[in-house]
Amino acid sequence: MRKFMMLVLMPAITMLGGISAVTSASAAPSSHLASLSLMPKSASGLCLEVADANTGNGALVTLWPCTGAANQQWNFVQGRIQSALPGNKCLDVRSGNLGDGAAINTYDCHQGDPQQWRLNGGRLVNGLNDKCLSVLANNFAAGAALVTYGCNGGPGQSWMTS
């Protein structure tokens, strides 16, 4: 099983820029890849962050200068992007919105489509609306909002890890 997981996960990890460590891939619910930061390729020094390290449902997710803090660390678990903060929260399309501009927040992790993400050429595509995780209006500034938007290959839809 461990070898199978590595063969399946490594191409996906490479598409996002790679990571330096992988934890054990056992059947335990807590197993996941090592925590990493998500950054737009077009915005040096900015990371995807749970605003104010909020551990409640509906917490806003924004861009903020990278600090390496837990609210900027993410784990890829069974197709979900899980915050490293306590509380088992995952990147979520707010209220199951299918349209362009759907807000991104964190919510209790579940297997539903609003929390399913897949890699496609450095983009993160949501399983609910088939739209890409996007920096709203390509506004690469601290506090910039994140939304889903039709995949267009724009700079606000290309992500890397560290």
Secondary structure, DSSP 4 states (H G I P E B T S, - for coil): -HHHHHHHHHHHHHHHT--S------SSTT--PPPB-EEETTSTTEEEEEGGG--STTEEEEEEE----GGG-EEEETTEEEESSTT-EEEEEGGG--STTEEEEEEE--SSGGG-EEEETTEEEETTT--EEEEGGG--STT-BEEEE-----GGG-EEE-
